[in-house]
Amino acid sequence: MKHLSFLIATVAFSTLSVAQQDCKECSDYPILPRMSEFYIENHITTEFDSQKFYFDNDWHVVEGKKISIKYRHTESNNKNYTFPTRLQILRNYSNAISDAGGTILFERYNSEHGYYSFKANNTKTWVKISTAIDAKFYDLIIIEQEEMIQDIIITANLIKDKLALNGKITLNGIYFDLGKAIIKKES
């Protein structure tokens, strides 16, 4: 019976410690380390996406490589633990970004969100930080601003082949003035 109790306790403890490790193939953003006692619960990278950033009293959409990292505190299930505050999380990042030459674009008065930008490796990098009410977890959304790589290109041969096959082709986004054959600039 003693061995069974020990085995159950060992399995329970190892399950807890596994749950507090970074998710498989997850890592911090190279120049933005995490707060202490937090682990990566989720990490998603997309080669091209967008994110809204609030600054200059308006929303601005920034496009590029998007990295989303969700951090959770190692004691998030402990009701008696004193967690860092939302403001403490934001200020740690905003101070680090400012010290590295970055700009604080906006910080919400209740410490819920912060928006920042900085240059790193000749790339304009944008960061959104969102904190949970109880500060047991927080999210970083990072956009490395860049132009999209165009994958689909319509060539003259494609148009010729489509016309030969179907006798017609539809090309959206090409604008003319009525009765004229000059393509408008917004095409």
N, C-alpha and C positions, 0 to 999 in steps of 0.2 A: 504494500500500500504506500509505503514511504517513497519507493522508486516511482510509482505512478504519479504521486503528487509532485515530485521533483521534475518528472518529465513534462507534466502539464504546465508547471511554472516556467520551465525552460522554453517550451514552445510559445507560451504567451509572451514572454519577455522578448524572444527573438522576433516574433511577429511585430511587436511594438517598435523594435529598433529598425526593422526593415521598412516599416511604414514611414519612418523618419529620415530615410535616406533619399538622396536625389533620385528622381525618376530616371529610368534607363536612358542612356545617351543624352542626358541633360547637362547643361553647363551654364555658368553665369555669362553675361555679356562681358567681353574681355576688359573693358575699362570701367565697368560699373559693378563692383563687388556687392554682395548681399549684406544685409544686416546680420549681426551675429545671432546664433541660435535659430536661424531660419533655414529651411531646406527647400529644394525645388520640387514642387508638386506636379507641375506641368510646364512643358516647353514646346512651343510651336514656332517654326520658321517657315515663311513663305517667300519665294523669290521676288514676287511683285504683288503689292497690295496697297491699301491706303488707310489712313487714320486721320480723324479730325483732331486738330489742336486749337485750343482757345487762347487767343492773344489779341491785343489791340481792339478789345471789345467786340470781337467777331470770331466766328469759326473759320478755320482754314484747313483745307484738305491737303495732306502731304502724301506723295506716292514714293514707293521704293521697296527695298527689301524690308520685311516686317518680322520682328522677333517678339514673341509674347512669352513672358516668364511669370509664372505664379509661384510665389513663395509662401510657405506656411510655417508657423512657429513650431518648434519641436515640442512645446508644452501646450499646444492648442487644445488638448482635451483635459487639461488640468484647470479646474475651476478656481483654484486657490492661488494660481500663479499671477504675478504682476507683470503684465505685458508692456512693451514700449507703447507710447501713445502714437496716435496718428501723426500728430505734429512732429514728434521725434523722428519718425520714419521719413517724412517729407524733408525735414530740415537736414537730416544726414545726407540725403541725396542732393538737395539743392546746394548745400555748402560744398560738397565734393565737386559738383558740376561747376559751380562758380569759381572755386579754387583752380580748376583745370581750364579756366578761360571761357566757360559756357555762359549762357544767358538764361535767367529765370523769365519765362514768358508770362506765366500766370500761376498763382497759388490760390486755391479756393480758401475762403476765410475759415471754413470748418475743418480744414486739413484733409478733406476727402480726395482732392485731386491736385496734381501739380503738373505743369507743362514746361519743358525745358528744351533748349537747343544748344548744340556745340559743334565745333569742327574737330574731326578726328581722322587721321590718315587721309587728308584731302577730301573727306566726305562730310557733308552736312548731316548731322545726326540729330534726331528729334526723340524726345523721351516723354511719355505720359506715365505718371505714377498714380495708382488708385489704391487707397487704403480701406480696409474693412472697418466698420464701426468699432469693433472691439480690438482692432489691430492684431488679430491672430494670423492674418494673412494680408499680403499686398501683391499688386500686379505691376509689372513693368511692361510697357509696350514701346518698342524701339523701332523707328523707321530710319534706315540709311537711305537718304533721299537720292534717287536716281531716276533716269528716264527708263521707260519700258523698252525692252528689246522687241522690235516688231517681228513676229513670226510669220504672219500671213502677208504675202505680197502678190498683188494682181499684176501680171505681166501682159504685154501685148500678145504673146503667144497664147496665153490662157483665154484672153478675150476672143482671139481669132478662132481657137478650137471650140469654144462655147457657142459662138455664132454659127460655125460650120455644123455643129451637132444639133442645135436647137433652133437656129435661125433668129435667136434673140438672146439678150443678156440684160440682167438688171444690175445696175451699179448705183448703190445708194450713196448719198453724201456728195454728189457732184451737182453743183448749182449753176444755172444759166439765167440771164435775164430773158424774159419772154421775147421770142422772135430773134434771138441773137445766138451766136455760136461761140462766144467768149466765156470761158470758165471763170467763175467768180473766185476770189481769193479764199473765201471760207470753205471751199471744197476740199 
